[in-house]
Amino acid sequence: MADLHAEKIVQIEKIVMKFKRPRIIGHNARIGTHGDRVTDPIVRIHTTNGLVGVGWSRLEKQQAEAIIGKPVGELFQLPDGVLPSGKILDMPLWDLAAKWHNQPLYQLLGARGSREVELYDGSIYIDDLQASDQQTHDIFHEEVKTGINYGYKNFKIKIGRGGRWMPMAKGLDRDILVIHAVREAAGSEAKIMLDTNNGGTLNSSKETLAQCADVGIYWFEEPFAEDSALCEALKNFIRENNWNTLLADGESWPPHSFFNWVERKFIDVVQHDLRAEGISWWKKIAAQIEPWGARCAPHCWGSVLERYAHAHFAASIPHFELLEAAPADVSGIVLNGWHMRDGKLIVPDTPGTGFDLEPDVIAQGVKAEDGFRI
């Protein structure tokens, strides 16, 4: 068999896909309205023998020009994955490698997890700042209904209104009202997560959990900026109350000591962004934290198409938690073997990620101002 690492990259295409969400996504605890659009940059790398690797990438034209003609081995080496020079092409290179070996990506990565990857709808944002309590109740019932209509069963709720957008006590009361409204709308079997985007305090986090003990919070994400003493105190508070709530963190530039806290079990779920860090980084980190009993749930808000490579990573390890997703109307993509069932994305056995773009979309996209073919 020829050597993948000797294959040269002879053409690169970038197509920026744009999709619309069914509603405007509002504030989180820190920043304002997120809008109703999704932008996904997709890169296709072609090699000497006609193989094409496809995946999410922020590759720019100048970077692509420097990569043309390079052997794959200067960018990517199995079993570990991308080298520093190839990090910008992490997902397309993993797709390429899996296709070269005629394997689905999850198998090349290890195939130690479930191919039924459970999703959650992460689009329940702060959308009620001008609403009454009754209007708020109705808003979030409708938002949950939208998620259910798109096939989701689990929901993550943005909270922390009192950190910036409302007076502290009023904001906390509204957070608690919303959490109960979402549980009511989602039903008793749904996993309900909270995310404060580092906009809370230890005391506001404790009060939220205490007033929502009847909800059964699955995980609490970024309750406040990572701090060893505060993380330990909140985790101890959860243990003292015999709750099963997990603490999730790591999305927003965590300190160097972060993994020490994971090992000491102050943090249960690691959430560094998959697009920023890449599958190769996550493959190494998943192996590091597995003996500690920690879980993996990479952040990936703001993308629709990243989820296909992400789900393969999820199916490759035994300690993946939930995959972040959100409703959006998607067109122009080609899925080979993928389907969604009972709130789960079913990872196919087709080679690579089983994902590409329609030919006419590629042709138009490389001619667009934000796309290219070289």
Sequence and secondary structure as in RCSB ss.txt:
>XXXX:A:sequence
MADLHAEKIVQIEKIVMKFKRPRIIGHNARIGTHGDRVTDPIVRIHTTNGLVGVGWSRLEKQQAEAIIGKPVGEL
FQLPDGVLPSGKILDMPLWDLAAKWHNQPLYQLLGARGSREVELYDGSIYIDDLQASDQQTHDIFHEEVKTGINY
GYKNFKIKIGRGGRWMPMAKGLDRDILVIHAVREAAGSEAKIMLDTNNGGTLNSSKETLAQCADVGIYWFEEPFA
EDSALCEALKNFIRENNWNTLLADGESWPPHSFFNWVERKFIDVVQHDLRAEGISWWKKIAAQIEPWGARCAPHC
WGSVLERYAHAHFAASIPHFELLEAAPADVSGIVLNGWHMRDGKLIVPDTPGTGFDLEPDVIAQGVKAEDGFRI
>XXXX:A:secstr
   GGG BEEEEEEEEEEEEEEEEE B SSS   EEEEEEEEEEEEETTS EEEEE    HHHHHHHTT BGGGT
EETTTEE GGGGGGHHHHHHHHHHHTTSBHHHHHT  S SEEEEEEEEE B  TT  HHHHHHHHHHHHHHHHHT
T   EEEE  HHHHTS HHHHHHHHHHHHHHHHHHH TTS EEEE TTB  HHHHHHHHHHTTTT EEEEE SBS
  HHHHHHHHHHHHHTT   EEEE  S   TTHHHHHHTTS  EE   HHHHHHHHHHHHHHHHGGGT EE    
TT STTHHHHHHHHHH TTB  EEE   B  SEEESS EEETTEEE   SSBTSEEE HHHHHHHTTSTT EE 
